[in-house]
Amino acid sequence: MAHRGKRQRASGTRRLRAARGWDASATPGARPLAGSSREALEAQLSQALLRGEGACGAHCIHELWMRGEFAARIEAALDALWSRAASSIPEWLPMRHIEWLPQLYEAALGFSAARRGRYNLYLILLDFADRRRGPYGVYVGMSHYPPAQRFEQHKAGIRAAGSVLRRGVELLSGPTLHLQRISRTDALRIEAQLADALRDAGLLVEGGH
């Protein structure tokens, strides 16, 4: 497996629209490649790997993932993308295969905020390899800190949830990109309701309060 270390933001101005005719800067929830055939996705992924285009490759992998592609193929694609385009991979692409990622998106995209504000919803992947229902779970939280900073605080023991301190693996920013900079009232409501929705879907859930 190629090393999947800390992400680095690509330097310079990114192209907002790829020559292929779709917007590589779109959010994953928008699924800009939803209308593409499997063959087209595979071809675009190959081109993205050759050119070191992390954003394009990420969208190709994401679309295959949302369609239920086999875990081994997602892992292989992630490995290849990390080895060839690590500096330009968007932060919303997880570093490892998560079986229930499509459910996470479906649940999160069902919520919206009525007002803007200072608060952010965030999700953190938890390592539950020692549990029968593992290997992963998810922590649902809200904070006025940016999600990446709040995750670092958890791991450093700063106002940390025990589950994240002990089991936190990585931030899953993609499903909640539309739930950033919202009001505290909306954030509290959505945090609780999203956690309940994910529990109802059968996921191992911490937080949500």
Residue pairs with C-beta under 8 A, 6 or more apart in sequence:
1 75
1 79
2 79
2 80
2 82
2 83
3 82
4 78
4 79
4 82
4 86
4 95
4 96
5 86
7 86
7 89
7 91
8 86
8 87
9 87
10 54
10 87
10 88
11 87
14 24
14 25
14 55
14 88
15 24
16 23
16 24
16 25
17 23
17 24
17 25
18 24
18 53
18 56
20 44
20 56
22 32
22 33
22 59
23 32
24 32
24 53
24 55
24 56
24 59
25 55
26 32
26 59
27 92
27 174
27 177
27 178
28 58
28 59
28 62
28 92
28 93
28 105
28 174
28 175
28 177
29 105
29 108
29 109
29 174
29 175
29 177
29 178
31 62
31 63
31 66
32 59
33 41
33 44
33 59
33 60
33 62
33 63
34 63
34 66
36 44
36 63
38 64
38 67
41 60
41 63
41 64
42 60
44 56
44 60
45 57
45 60
45 61
45 64
45 77
47 53
47 56
48 54
48 56
48 57
48 60
48 81
48 85
49 57
49 80
49 81
49 84
49 85
52 84
52 85
52 88
53 85
53 88
54 81
54 85
54 86
54 87
54 88
54 89
54 90
55 88
55 89
55 90
57 77
57 81
57 85
57 89
58 81
58 89
58 90
58 92
58 93
60 77
61 74
61 77
61 78
61 81
61 93
62 93
62 174
64 73
64 74
64 77
65 74
65 97
65 101
65 102
66 101
66 102
66 105
68 102
71 97
71 99
74 97
75 96
75 97
78 93
78 94
78 95
78 96
78 97
81 89
81 93
82 89
82 95
91 148
91 171
91 173
92 173
92 174
92 177
93 174
94 101
94 125
94 170
94 172
94 174
95 170
96 169
96 170
98 104
98 125
98 136
98 172
99 136
100 136
100 201
100 202
100 203
101 172
103 198
103 201
103 203
104 123
104 138
104 172
104 175
104 198
104 203
105 174
105 175
107 175
107 194
107 197
107 198
107 201
108 121
108 123
108 175
108 176
108 178
108 179
108 194
109 175
109 178
110 197
111 179
111 190
111 193
111 194
112 178
112 179
113 179
113 182
113 183
113 186
113 187
113 190
114 183
114 186
115 182
115 183
115 185
115 186
116 181
116 182
116 183
117 181
117 182
117 183
117 184
117 186
117 187
118 144
118 181
118 184
119 142
119 143
119 144
119 181
119 182
119 183
119 184
119 186
119 187
120 142
120 143
120 144
120 145
120 146
120 147
120 150
120 176
120 179
120 180
120 181
120 182
120 187
121 140
121 141
121 142
121 176
121 179
121 180
121 182
121 187
121 190
121 191
121 194
122 140
122 141
122 142
122 143
122 147
122 150
122 151
122 171
122 173
122 176
123 138
123 139
123 140
123 141
123 171
123 172
123 173
123 175
123 176
124 138
124 139
124 141
124 151
124 154
124 164
124 168
124 169
124 170
124 171
124 172
125 136
125 137
125 138
125 168
125 169
125 170
125 171
125 172
126 136
126 137
126 138
126 139
126 163
126 164
126 167
126 168
126 169
126 204
126 206
127 134
127 135
127 136
127 167
127 168
127 169
128 134
128 135
128 136
128 137
128 167
128 204
129 135
131 137
131 204
133 204
134 204
136 169
136 204
137 163
137 167
137 203
137 204
137 205
137 206
138 172
138 198
138 203
138 204
138 205
138 206
139 161
139 163
139 164
139 168
139 205
139 206
139 207
140 191
140 194
140 195
140 198
140 205
140 206
140 207
140 208
141 150
141 161
141 191
141 207
141 208
142 187
142 188
142 190
142 191
143 150
145 153
147 171
147 173
147 176
147 180
148 171
148 173
151 164
151 168
151 170
151 171
153 159
153 160
154 160
154 161
154 164
154 165
154 168
155 164
155 165
155 168
157 165
161 206
161 207
163 206
163 207
164 206
164 207
179 187
179 190
182 190
191 207
191 208
191 209
192 208
192 209
194 208
195 205
195 207
195 208
195 209
196 208
198 205
199 205
